[in-house]
Amino acid sequence: MILGLGLVLSTAPLLPAAIGGAISQESGVAAANTTLRIVGDGGARMVDGVVIVKFRAPQAISRGMSRTGLSSLDKILSTHGAYSIERAYPLPDRKLGPKGMELQRIYYVRYGSGESPRSVALKLSRDPNVEYAVPQYVHRITGLPAAQSDRAGQAIAAIPNDPIYENMTHLPHIQAPAAWDVVKGEDADPPVIIAVVDGGTDWRHEDLRANIWTNSAELNGQSGIDDDGNGYVDDVHGWNFANNSGDPSGLISAPLNAEHGTAVAGVAAAVTNNGIGIAGASWNAQLMLVNASCEADSFICYGYAGIIYAAINGADIINTSWGGTYTDLTSFEERLLLEFMRDITDFVSENGGLLVSAAGNDYANFDKMFSLPSSAPHVLVVGATSKAGDGKALYSNYGVSVDIFAPGNYLNTTLPGNNYTASYRGTSFSTALTSGIAALVKTRFPDLSPNQLAQQVRVTADPIDNDNPGLTGLMGKGRINAYRAVTDTTIPAIRIASSFFRDGDDDGLIESGETVDLTVALTNYLADAANVAVTLTQDDPNVTLTSGEAFIPSLPGGDTGEVDFQFVVGQVGDEYPLRFILDISTGGYQDRDLLKLCVNEDLVLAHDTGPLQVSLTEEGNIGWTRFADSPSPGEGFVYQGTNLLFEGGLLVGVSPTRVSDCIRGVNEELEKDFASPPGSQLVIAPGQVANEEGSVVLTDHLASLPLGVTIQQDSYADNRPDYNDFVIFSYIITNSSEKVLSNLYAGLFFDWDINANALDHARFDQARWMGWVQDRHTSPRRLAATRLLTTHGNLVYRSIHNPDEIYGGDEGDGFTPAEKWSFLSGGIQTTSLV
């Protein structure tokens, strides 16, 4: 529906307009969905009907419970038919350190409403009892079968007796034989453990079996009993999350996953020097195997649970040759996912584990991507080169944020059934190779922390920029060098530890036109450094660096120093990404690191009267920044735990070609004509009229044909019983242009969905200047209304039948400016829809 009025605006402020809304009660609960399904959303895949929720405080939620006892949260859970809440990563008492305690506040919430997990996660994230909520994303393995291999020969320093070794030219290329002369994985006491969290592994393979990790407490304990108290029964050689058993082999339903997991394990730690098959890079480190496969092939469903399992059970290196790239997340969603991943990786690091992850096979600049787990902190990210050369593998991602490269093409490795192959390629295998070398380094230097271990592997790499024309500075620290990694301890490793900024109006948000003071904390993980020069660079024409040079006189190993910079942001759009590169140098050491920030992030605040929650934006939208079924920040228009609004927002127009708005437009794309000017910010605070008062200034300068108006939007919400079921919006529209605006109309558009099927019934009461929708044709149980409180001007109302009048109107090209103008300026039009 559209409700509004007509005005004439001179070049001075003229008329306040006030819009009010009220709804009645009732909500319903959809039936629970107990079937595990994988669904797609914006190119990403996730488990349907499941979100991962971290509570702000510890909860006493027993298995089988579906409510928390937290009233606001339980309303949302009830609305979405939550039928199970269970701890996601239960830990044994011996692992309940500070980071382990953080994990104990993370739960799986299973629900049956059918709504997108992204949408449900966003709603839960807005609850004050929730620290974050994210979907349970599903990831792809990152190895590809291929039809041919490339071979090259090179002299070696130590020769294992494995018959296929002569074809494994990638090992001498990275100086693995020279490294084996210094240290072998089998020398470690206690053994160094590489966990392969993948699609299942043939642990009985002739060239893997002798290196398989054994849980001695379970091996020597009672069958059917959790002898070591780690939460898993009879996990003698690892765990299978796909079928909840102690056999980490691959599933019959996922043969590619089983091949992938077996191939990854072979590259990292096949039995070396046993006269059989191939040589593993680690020379006999132990393999802990975790099957994290989905039932569907090529996908990983239980990756993070598998990572936690590996950390609980003492893995030193955790290999994740899989990942997911997310192309349409908001900055808010990215932050939630990074918070989740930080909980995972902090726990791994606290328990002595290093996560080694594939950069991915997207042929793309990883600096411009968001990918998990690779974009998380405490992760060594690995790209791929050719088998015995230093050119980037065609498929491999690249960038400053790819830490290191390693051969990934056609590496000789194991396959299920005592078979072997040289036909696979991908960052999966360069990652496994790096995990194997990391095990050598851990054996040589057992006291290195996980972060130090990652940096020792990284900074001893050989530069390969000259082998990759056009990618200078984008090949990480270079290609892994096993020998230098186990011998050279003279190199610093200076990395970004954290950053913070102060923006122009000190509101914590970087906005167009602001001057920003940036402080970056740098930690040196390895050898002492002095006279450290740091330069901040960027190539964005919308950013001006006013201070980009800094200096640290001394930065000993283990210390952290701060450097300060300043930059100015030009006029840019919403959710605009900034990418800065820090170039770091001292003596012969040179390094780079990437820093990401965001300009004009969506800010959403919500009125909350108790029974009613209504979200406000800085773009004129009401309820959401986009739509209820899209991954947009906002709670919607929620009454007694049920959202009733799909979309809402402001329209202002003077003609069929000049309408400024923030609602759906041509081809169903959202119009974004309004924005807050620099120095203005949406606020909700205690007020004199109501206990909550909101305020934001909007201009239509982003419209293709701006009217030149400035709009002061004020809102009022109160928790007193007689006033807690509505919110009042007031709009003061000022003509800020130099021309008279005649025949101006302003109104609010609401697409209510008070029925689950979105088939509502519209009505109009001219005496009250009020339009509403109801859930039934007659005898309604639930209503949602919009009432015009300004009693002068030309009243406008239109009930809109979306399929015919928006999607089918003007030849089906969406909601056009002409249609909006017709509905906005046509007086009282359609007053009832059945």
C-alpha positions in Angstrom: 0.0 0.0 0.0 1.0 3.7 -0.4 -0.3 6.4 2.0 0.7 10.0 1.6 -0.3 13.6 0.7 0.4 16.3 -1.8 2.4 19.5 -1.1 4.0 22.5 -2.7 7.5 23.3 -1.5 9.1 26.7 -1.8 12.8 27.2 -1.1 12.1 27.2 2.6 11.0 24.6 5.1 7.2 24.1 4.9 5.2 21.2 6.2 5.7 18.4 8.8 4.1 15.1 7.9 3.5 12.4 10.5 2.8 8.8 9.8 1.6 6.3 12.5 1.1 2.6 12.5 -0.6 0.1 14.9 -1.1 -3.6 14.8 -3.0 -6.2 16.8 -1.7 -9.5 18.0 -1.3 -13.2 17.3 1.4 -15.3 15.8 1.9 -18.8 14.5 4.6 -21.5 14.6 5.4 -23.5 11.5 5.9 -27.2 11.7 9.5 -28.3 12.4 11.6 -29.6 9.5 13.7 -32.5 10.5 15.2 -33.3 7.0 18.8 -32.2 6.5 19.0 -30.3 3.2 21.7 -28.2 1.5 20.4 -25.0 -0.1 21.9 -22.2 -2.1 21.7 -18.5 -1.2 23.6 -15.9 -3.3 26.1 -18.4 -4.6 26.9 -19.8 -1.2 25.6 -23.2 0.1 24.4 -23.8 3.6 22.5 -26.3 5.7 18.8 -25.6 5.5 17.0 -25.0 8.8 20.1 -24.5 10.9 21.9 -21.5 12.3 24.9 -21.2 14.6 24.2 -18.9 17.6 26.6 -17.6 20.2 25.0 -16.3 23.3 26.4 -13.3 25.2 26.3 -15.2 28.5 26.5 -18.9 29.4 23.2 -20.7 29.1 21.8 -23.8 30.8 20.2 -25.5 27.8 19.9 -29.2 27.9 19.8 -31.5 24.9 16.3 -31.6 23.4 15.3 -28.1 24.5 13.9 -25.7 22.0 13.7 -22.5 24.1 16.2 -20.5 26.1 14.1 -18.8 28.8 15.1 -15.5 27.3 11.8 -13.9 26.3 12.8 -11.7 23.4 14.9 -14.5 21.9 12.3 -17.2 22.5 9.7 -15.1 20.5 12.0 -15.2 17.5 12.6 -18.9 18.0 8.9 -19.6 18.3 8.2 -17.6 15.1 10.6 -19.8 13.2 9.5 -23.1 14.6 12.8 -23.8 16.5 12.7 -27.4 17.6 16.2 -28.1 18.9 19.0 -26.1 20.5 22.2 -28.0 21.2 25.8 -27.1 22.0 27.7 -27.0 18.8 31.2 -27.8 20.1 31.0 -29.6 23.5 34.5 -29.8 25.0 36.0 -32.0 27.7 36.8 -30.2 31.0 40.5 -30.4 30.3 40.0 -28.1 27.2 38.0 -25.4 29.0 40.6 -22.6 28.8 39.5 -19.1 28.1 38.9 -19.7 24.4 37.3 -23.1 25.1 34.8 -21.3 27.4 34.0 -19.0 24.5 33.1 -22.0 22.4 30.7 -23.3 25.0 28.4 -20.4 24.3 27.9 -21.5 20.7 24.9 -23.6 19.8 23.1 -25.1 16.8 19.6 -23.9 16.5 17.4 -26.0 14.3 14.1 -24.6 13.0 11.3 -25.5 10.6 9.8 -22.3 9.3 11.5 -22.7 5.9 13.0 -19.2 5.9 16.5 -18.7 4.6 19.2 -19.4 7.2 20.8 -16.0 6.3 17.6 -14.2 7.1 17.0 -16.1 10.4 20.6 -15.5 11.4 20.4 -11.8 10.9 17.2 -11.6 13.0 18.8 -13.6 15.8 21.9 -11.5 15.7 19.8 -8.4 16.5 18.6 -9.9 19.8 20.5 -8.4 22.8 21.1 -11.9 24.2 23.0 -13.0 21.0 26.6 -12.2 20.3 26.3 -13.4 16.7 24.3 -15.8 14.6 25.5 -17.2 11.2 24.3 -19.9 8.8 26.0 -23.3 8.9 27.8 -22.8 5.6 28.8 -25.8 3.4 32.2 -25.6 1.7 33.7 -27.1 -1.5 36.8 -29.2 -1.7 39.5 -27.3 -3.6 41.2 -30.1 -5.7 40.4 -30.8 -9.3 41.0 -34.0 -11.3 43.0 -33.4 -14.5 44.0 -35.4 -17.5 47.7 -34.8 -17.8 50.8 -34.1 -15.7 53.9 -32.1 -16.1 57.3 -33.5 -15.2 60.7 -32.1 -14.6 63.9 -33.5 -13.1 66.2 -31.9 -10.5 69.1 -33.0 -8.3 68.3 -34.1 -4.8 70.1 -34.4 -1.5 68.4 -37.3 0.2 66.5 -40.0 -1.7 63.7 -42.1 0.0 63.3 -45.6 -1.5 59.7 -45.1 -2.4 59.3 -46.3 -6.1 57.2 -43.3 -7.3 59.5 -40.8 -5.7 61.5 -40.3 -8.9 58.3 -38.7 -10.4 57.7 -36.4 -7.5 59.7 -33.5 -8.9 57.9 -31.0 -6.7 59.8 -32.2 -3.6 63.3 -31.4 -4.8 62.0 -28.2 -6.3 61.1 -27.0 -2.8 64.3 -28.5 -1.3 62.5 -31.1 0.7 65.4 -33.6 0.5 67.8 -31.0 1.9 65.4 -30.4 4.7 65.1 -34.1 5.4 68.8 -34.2 5.8 68.3 -31.8 8.7 65.1 -33.2 10.2 62.4 -35.8 9.6 58.9 -35.9 10.9 59.5 -39.3 12.4 62.2 -37.7 14.7 59.6 -35.9 16.8 58.9 -37.0 20.4 56.0 -36.7 21.0 55.0 -37.1 17.4 53.9 -34.1 15.4 50.3 -34.7 14.3 48.8 -33.4 11.0 45.0 -33.5 11.1 43.4 -33.9 7.7 39.8 -32.5 8.1 38.4 -33.5 4.7 36.0 -35.7 2.9 37.1 -39.0 4.4 40.4 -40.9 4.1 41.2 -44.6 3.3 43.2 -45.0 6.5 43.9 -48.6 5.7 45.8 -47.6 2.5 49.2 -49.5 2.3 51.1 -46.2 2.1 49.2 -44.4 4.9 48.4 -47.0 7.5 51.7 -46.9 9.4 51.4 -43.1 9.9 47.8 -43.0 11.1 47.4 -41.5 14.6 46.1 -43.8 17.2 44.1 -42.8 20.3 45.7 -45.2 22.7 43.1 -44.7 25.4 40.3 -45.8 23.0 42.4 -48.5 21.5 43.1 -50.1 24.9 39.7 -49.2 26.4 36.3 -50.7 26.4 34.2 -50.8 23.2 31.2 -48.4 23.3 32.8 -46.3 26.0 34.3 -42.8 25.7 37.5 -44.0 27.5 39.5 -40.7 27.1 36.5 -38.4 28.0 36.9 -36.3 24.8 33.2 -36.6 23.9 33.7 -39.2 21.2 33.2 -43.0 21.6 35.8 -45.4 20.1 37.6 -42.7 18.0 40.7 -44.8 17.7 42.0 -43.2 14.5 39.9 -40.1 14.2 36.2 -39.3 13.7 33.5 -39.4 11.0 31.1 -36.6 11.5 29.1 -37.7 8.4 27.9 -40.9 10.1 28.9 -40.2 13.7 31.4 -43.1 14.0 35.0 -43.8 14.7 35.8 -44.8 11.2 37.0 -41.7 9.3 36.8 -43.4 5.9 34.9 -41.8 3.1 31.2 -42.3 2.5 29.9 -44.6 -0.3 27.6 -41.7 -1.3 30.6 -39.3 -1.7 33.4 -41.1 -3.6 35.0 -37.9 -4.9 35.3 -36.6 -1.3 36.8 -40.0 -0.3 39.4 -39.7 -3.1 40.1 -36.1 -2.2 40.7 -36.8 1.5 42.9 -39.7 0.7 44.9 -37.7 -1.8 45.4 -34.8 0.6 46.6 -37.1 3.3 49.1 -38.7 1.0 50.7 -35.5 -0.1 51.2 -34.4 3.5 52.2 -37.6 5.2 52.3 -40.8 3.2 54.7 -43.3 4.7 58.2 -42.3 3.4 61.1 -44.6 2.8 59.1 -47.8 3.2 59.7 -49.1 -0.3 56.0 -48.6 -1.3 54.3 -46.0 -3.4 55.1 -42.3 -2.7 56.9 -40.1 -0.2 55.0 -37.8 2.1 56.4 -34.3 2.5 56.7 -34.6 6.3 58.7 -37.8 6.3 56.4 -39.7 8.6 54.6 -37.2 10.8 51.3 -38.7 12.1 48.0 -38.4 10.4 44.8 -37.7 12.4 41.8 -38.2 10.1 38.5 -36.4 10.3 35.7 -37.0 7.9 33.7 -33.8 7.6 31.9 -34.7 4.4 28.3 -34.0 3.5 26.3 -36.8 2.1 26.4 -34.9 -1.2 29.8 -35.3 -3.0 32.3 -32.5 -3.3 30.9 -30.6 -0.2 32.1 -30.3 3.4 29.3 -29.9 6.0 31.2 -30.4 9.3 34.4 -28.6 8.7 34.4 -26.5 11.8 33.3 -29.3 14.1 36.2 -31.3 12.5 38.6 -28.5 13.2 37.5 -28.4 16.9 37.9 -32.2 17.2 41.4 -32.0 15.8 42.4 -29.3 18.3 40.8 -31.2 21.2 42.9 -34.2 20.4 46.3 -32.5 20.1 46.8 -31.9 16.4 49.7 -29.6 15.7 48.7 -28.8 12.1 45.2 -28.8 10.8 44.8 -29.1 7.1 41.7 -27.7 5.5 41.8 -28.2 1.7 38.3 -26.7 1.2 36.6 -23.4 1.5 33.7 -21.2 0.6 33.8 -17.8 -1.2 31.0 -15.4 -0.4 30.3 -12.7 -3.0 27.1 -10.9 -1.8 27.5 -10.6 2.0 27.0 -7.2 3.7 29.9 -5.9 5.8 27.7 -6.7 8.9 27.4 -10.4 7.8 31.2 -10.6 7.2 31.8 -9.3 10.7 29.5 -11.9 12.2 31.2 -14.7 10.3 34.7 -13.4 11.2 33.6 -13.3 14.9 32.5 -16.9 14.6 35.7 -17.9 12.9 37.9 -16.1 15.4 36.3 -18.2 18.1 37.2 -21.3 16.2 40.8 -20.2 15.3 41.5 -18.7 18.8 40.6 -22.1 20.3 42.8 -23.9 17.9 45.7 -21.6 18.6 45.1 -21.8 22.3 45.5 -25.6 22.1 48.7 -25.4 20.0 47.3 -26.0 16.5 48.1 -24.2 13.3 45.3 -24.0 10.7 46.6 -24.3 7.1 44.0 -23.5 4.5 43.6 -23.4 0.7 43.4 -20.0 -1.0 41.0 -21.5 -3.6 40.7 -22.2 -7.3 38.8 -19.1 -8.5 41.4 -17.6 -10.8 41.0 -14.4 -8.8 42.6 -11.8 -6.5 42.1 -13.1 -3.0 42.5 -9.6 -1.6 39.1 -8.7 -3.1 37.4 -11.9 -1.8 35.8 -13.0 1.5 36.4 -16.7 1.9 36.3 -19.1 4.9 38.2 -20.4 6.6 41.0 -18.7 4.7 40.0 -15.1 5.6 40.0 -15.8 9.3 42.8 -14.9 11.7 45.5 -17.4 12.7 45.3 -19.2 9.3 48.2 -19.9 6.9 46.7 -19.4 3.4 48.3 -21.3 0.6 48.1 -20.7 -3.2 49.4 -23.1 -5.9 52.2 -23.1 -8.5 53.1 -25.6 -11.1 54.7 -28.9 -10.1 58.4 -28.1 -10.6 58.3 -24.4 -11.6 57.3 -21.1 -10.0 54.7 -19.8 -12.3 51.3 -19.5 -10.6 48.9 -22.3 -11.4 46.3 -20.9 -13.7 43.4 -21.7 -11.4 45.0 -20.5 -8.2 43.9 -17.4 -6.4 46.6 -14.9 -5.6 47.1 -11.7 -3.7 48.9 -10.0 -0.8 46.7 -12.0 1.6 47.8 -15.3 0.2 50.6 -16.1 2.6 52.6 -18.5 0.6 52.6 -20.6 -2.6 53.5 -24.2 -3.1 53.4 -26.7 -6.0 49.8 -27.9 -6.5 49.7 -29.4 -10.0 49.7 -33.1 -10.6 51.4 -34.1 -7.4 51.8 -37.9 -7.0 49.7 -39.1 -4.1 47.4 -41.9 -2.7 43.9 -42.9 -3.7 41.5 -45.3 -2.0 42.1 -49.0 -2.4 45.9 -48.9 -2.4 45.9 -46.9 -5.6 48.0 -43.9 -6.6 47.5 -40.9 -8.9 49.3 -38.0 -10.5 46.1 -36.5 -12.1 44.9 -34.2 -9.4 45.6 -30.5 -9.1 44.4 -27.6 -7.0 45.2 -25.5 -3.9 44.0 -28.5 -1.9 47.3 -30.2 -2.7 49.6 -27.2 -2.3 48.0 -26.8 1.1 48.7 -30.4 2.0 52.3 -30.0 0.8 52.7 -26.9 3.1 51.2 -28.8 6.0 53.8 -31.5 5.5 56.6 -29.0 5.5 55.1 -27.2 8.5 55.3 -30.6 10.4 59.1 -30.7 9.6 59.4 -27.2 11.0 57.5 -28.1 14.1 59.7 -31.1 14.6 62.8 -29.0 14.2 61.5 -26.2 16.4 59.0 -27.8 18.8 58.6 -24.7 21.0 57.3 -22.4 18.2 53.7 -21.1 18.9 51.2 -21.7 16.1 51.6 -18.1 14.9 55.4 -18.4 15.0 55.2 -21.7 13.1 53.1 -20.1 10.3 55.5 -17.2 10.0 58.6 -19.4 10.0 57.2 -21.3 7.0 56.1 -18.1 5.3 59.1 -15.7 5.6 61.6 -18.4 4.5 59.9 -18.7 1.1 61.6 -17.9 -2.2 60.4 -14.8 -4.0 58.6 -15.7 -7.3 57.4 -12.3 -8.5 59.8 -12.4 -11.5 58.3 -15.7 -12.6 54.8 -14.1 -12.6 54.7 -11.0 -14.8 51.7 -8.8 -14.0 51.4 -10.2 -10.4 54.3 -8.3 -8.8 53.5 -8.0 -5.1 50.6 -10.4 -5.3 52.4 -13.7 -4.9 52.5 -13.7 -1.1 55.9 -14.1 0.4 56.8 -16.5 -2.4 57.1 -20.3 -3.0 57.8 -22.5 0.0 61.4 -23.5 0.7 61.6 -26.5 3.0 65.3 -26.3 3.7 65.3 -22.6 4.6 62.2 -23.2 6.8 64.1 -25.7 9.0 67.4 -23.8 9.1 67.1 -20.0 8.8 66.1 -18.3 12.0 67.4 -14.8 11.3 64.3 -13.3 9.6 61.8 -11.1 11.3 58.0 -11.6 10.7 56.1 -8.4 11.1 52.4 -8.6 10.6 49.2 -6.6 11.3 47.9 -7.6 14.7 45.0 -5.1 14.9 43.9 -1.7 13.8 41.5 1.0 15.0 40.5 4.4 13.6 39.0 7.7 14.6 36.7 9.2 12.0 35.8 12.8 11.4 32.7 12.9 13.6 33.9 10.3 16.0 30.8 8.0 15.5 32.8 4.9 14.8 31.7 4.8 11.1 33.8 5.9 8.1 31.7 8.1 5.9 32.1 9.9 2.6 34.1 13.1 3.0 35.7 12.2 6.3 39.3 12.5 7.4 40.3 9.3 9.2 43.1 8.8 11.6 44.3 5.2 11.5 46.4 3.3 14.0 47.9 -0.1 13.1 49.4 -2.4 15.6 52.3 -4.5 14.2 53.6 -7.7 15.9 57.0 -9.2 15.2 56.7 -13.0 15.7 60.3 -14.0 15.0 63.8 -12.5 14.9 64.5 -9.0 16.4 64.1 -6.0 14.0 65.3 -2.4 14.1 64.7 0.7 12.0 61.4 -0.6 10.6 59.9 1.5 7.9 56.2 1.2 7.2 54.4 2.7 4.2 50.7 2.7 3.7 49.6 2.6 0.1 46.4 2.2 -1.9 45.4 2.7 -5.5 41.8 3.9 -5.0 41.2 7.4 -6.7 38.5 8.0 -4.1 41.0 8.0 -1.2 43.7 10.5 -0.5 46.6 9.6 1.8 47.6 12.7 3.9 50.0 10.7 6.1 51.3 7.4 4.8 54.8 7.0 6.3 55.8 5.6 9.7 58.9 4.3 11.5 59.5 2.0 14.4 63.1 2.3 15.8 63.1 -1.1 17.5 60.7 -4.1 17.3 62.2 -7.2 19.1 60.7 -10.6 18.5 57.5 -11.0 20.4 56.8 -7.3 20.7 54.1 -5.1 19.2 54.5 -1.5 18.0 52.0 1.0 16.7 52.1 3.2 13.6 49.8 6.1 12.7 48.4 7.2 9.3 45.8 9.5 8.0 43.6 9.5 4.9 40.5 11.3 3.4 37.6 9.5 1.8 35.9 11.1 -1.2 32.2 10.7 -2.1 31.5 7.0 -2.5 28.6 4.7 -2.4 27.2 2.5 0.4 29.2 -0.5 1.7 32.3 0.8 -0.2 35.4 -1.4 0.5 38.8 0.1 1.2 41.9 -2.0 0.8 45.3 -0.7 2.0 48.6 -2.3 1.7 51.3 -1.9 4.3 54.8 -2.3 2.9 57.3 -3.1 5.7 61.1 -3.1 5.5 64.1 -3.4 7.7 67.6 -4.3 6.5 67.2 -7.1 3.9 63.7 -8.0 5.1 60.7 -6.8 3.1 57.1 -7.8 3.6 53.5 -6.7 2.8 50.2 -7.0 4.6 46.6 -6.2 3.7 44.2 -4.0 5.7 40.5 -3.8 4.9 38.0 -1.2 6.0 34.5 -0.2 4.8 33.0 3.2 4.1 29.3 4.0 4.5 28.3 0.8 6.2 24.6 0.3 6.7 23.6 1.5 10.1 20.3 0.0 11.4 18.8 0.8 14.8 15.6 -0.5 16.2 12.8 0.9 18.4 11.7 -1.6 21.0 8.6 -1.0 23.1 8.5 -4.6 24.4 5.8 -6.1 22.2 6.9 -4.1 19.1 10.3 -3.8 17.4 10.7 -1.5 14.3 14.1 -1.0 12.6 15.2 2.3 11.2 17.9 3.0 8.5 19.9 5.9 7.2 18.4 5.4 3.7 14.7 6.0 4.5 13.8 2.4 4.6 11.6 1.1 7.5 12.2 -2.5 8.8 15.1 -3.5 6.6 17.8 -1.9 4.4 16.4 -4.2 1.6 13.7 -6.9 2.0 12.7 -9.5 4.6 13.9 -12.4 2.5 17.3 -10.8 1.6 20.4 -10.8 3.8 19.8 -7.2 4.9 20.3 -5.8 8.4 17.2 -5.1 10.3 14.5 -6.8 12.4 11.5 -5.7 10.3 8.3 -4.7 11.9 7.9 -7.3 14.7 4.9 -7.5 16.9 4.8 -10.1 19.7 7.7 -12.0 18.1 6.3 -12.1 14.5 7.6 -9.9 11.7 4.7 -8.5 9.6 6.7 -6.4 7.1 8.4 -7.5 3.8 9.5 -3.9 2.8 8.8 -0.3 3.8 10.1 3.1 2.8 9.7 6.7 1.9 8.7 8.2 -1.5 8.9 11.8 -2.6 8.0 12.9 -6.2 7.0 15.8 -8.4 6.4 14.1 -11.8 6.4 10.6 -13.5 10.1 11.0 -14.2 11.2 12.6 -10.9 10.5 10.3 -7.9 13.0 9.9 -5.2 12.6 6.8 -3.0 14.3 3.8 -1.3 12.0 0.9 -2.3 12.0 -1.7 -5.1 12.3 -0.3 -8.6 12.8 -1.3 -12.2 13.7 -5.0 -12.5 13.0 -5.3 -8.8 16.3 -3.6 -7.9 16.3 -1.5 -4.8 16.4 2.3 -5.4 18.9 4.0 -3.1 18.1 7.7 -3.6 18.3 8.8 0.0 21.4 9.0 2.3 22.5 10.8 5.4 24.7 13.8 4.6 28.2 13.9 6.1 28.1 14.7 9.8 24.6 13.3 10.3 23.9 9.9 11.9 20.8 7.9 12.8 20.2 7.9 16.5 17.7 6.5 19.0 17.8 7.9 22.5 15.5 8.6 25.4 13.2 11.6 24.7 10.8 14.1 26.1 7.7 13.0 24.2 8.4 9.3 24.2 10.8 7.1 26.1 12.5 6.3 22.7 12.9 9.0 20.0 14.7 8.5 16.7 16.2 11.0 14.4 18.0 11.0 11.0 18.5 13.6 8.2 18.1 12.4 4.6 18.9 14.0 1.3 18.0 12.7 -2.2 21.3 13.5 -3.7 21.9 10.0 -4.9 18.8 10.0 -7.2 19.4 10.1 -10.9 17.3 13.3 -11.0 17.4 14.7 -7.5 14.7 16.9 -6.3 17.1 18.7 -4.0 15.1 18.0 -0.8 16.4 17.6 2.8 14.2 15.4 5.0 14.2 15.4 8.8 12.8 12.1 9.9 11.9 11.8 13.6 10.3 8.8 15.2 8.6 8.1 18.5 8.1 4.8 20.4 6.9 4.3 24.0 6.8 1.2 26.3 3.7 2.3 28.3 0.8 -0.1 27.9 -1.5 2.3 26.0 1.3 3.3 23.6 3.5 0.2 23.0 1.9 -1.1 19.9 2.7 1.7 17.4 5.5 4.0 16.2 5.0 7.5 14.9 7.1 8.9 12.1 7.4 12.6 11.4 8.9 14.0 8.3 9.9 17.7 7.7 10.7 18.1 4.1 12.8 21.1 3.1 13.5 22.4 -0.4 17.3 22.8 -0.4 17.4 23.6 -4.1 17.2 26.9 -5.8 14.0 26.1 -7.6 10.4 26.0 -6.5 9.1 22.4 -6.2 5.4 22.3 -7.2 3.0 19.5 -7.1 5.1 17.5 -4.6 3.8 14.3 -3.1 5.3 12.4 -0.2 4.2 9.0 1.1 5.1 5.7 2.7 5.1 2.4 0.8 4.5 -0.8 2.9 4.5 -4.4 1.6 2.9 -6.2 4.5 3.1 -9.9 4.9 1.0 -10.8 7.9 0.1 -14.2 6.4 2.9 -16.7 5.9 1.9 -17.0 2.2 1.9 -13.2 1.8 -1.7 -13.3 0.6 -3.2 -10.5 2.7 -6.5 -8.5 2.5 -6.4 -4.7 2.2 -8.9 -2.2 3.5 -9.2 1.6 3.9 -11.1 3.9 6.3 -11.3 7.4 4.9 -12.8 8.8 8.1 -9.6 7.8 10.0 -7.3 8.4 7.0 -6.0 4.9 7.6 -5.2 1.9 5.4 -4.6 -1.6 6.8 -4.2 -5.2 5.8 -5.7 -8.2 7.6 -5.1 -11.9 7.6 -8.7 -12.9 6.7 -11.3 -11.6 4.3 -13.7 -11.4 7.2 -13.4 -11.7 11.0 -9.6 -11.0 10.9 -7.4 -12.1 13.8 -4.5 -9.9 12.9 -4.2 -6.4 11.4 -1.3 -4.0 10.4 -2.2 -0.4 9.7 -0.8 2.9 8.5 -2.6 6.1 9.5 -1.9 9.6 8.3 -1.9 12.0 11.2 -1.4 15.2 9.2 -5.0 16.4 8.5 -4.4 18.9 5.7 -3.1 18.4 2.2 -4.4 16.0 -0.5 -4.9 12.5 1.0 -3.5 9.7 -1.1 -4.1 6.0 -0.7 -3.6 2.9 -2.9 -3.9 -0.8 -2.2 -1.5 -2.5 -4.6 -1.8 -6.0 -6.0 1.8 -6.8 -6.6 1.5 -9.5 -9.3 -0.6 -7.3 -11.6 0.3 -3.8 -10.7 4.1 -4.0 -10.0 5.5 -7.2 -11.5 2.9 -7.3 -14.3 2.6 -3.5 -14.8 4.4 -1.6 -17.5 5.1 -4.9 -19.3 6.5 -6.6 -16.2 9.6 -4.4 -15.7 9.2 -3.9 -12.0 8.0 -0.8 -10.1 8.7 2.1 -12.4 8.9 5.8 -11.5 5.8 6.4 -13.6 3.9 3.7 -11.6 5.1 5.1 -8.3 4.0 8.6 -9.4 0.6 7.4 -10.5 0.0 5.6 -7.2 1.5 8.5 -5.2 -0.4 11.3 -6.8 -3.7 9.7 -7.8 -5.7 10.5 -4.7 -7.8 7.8 -3.1 -7.6 4.9 -5.5 -8.0 1.1 -4.9 -9.3 0.8 -1.3 -9.9 -2.9 -1.0 -8.2 -6.1 -2.1 -9.6 -9.4 -1.2 
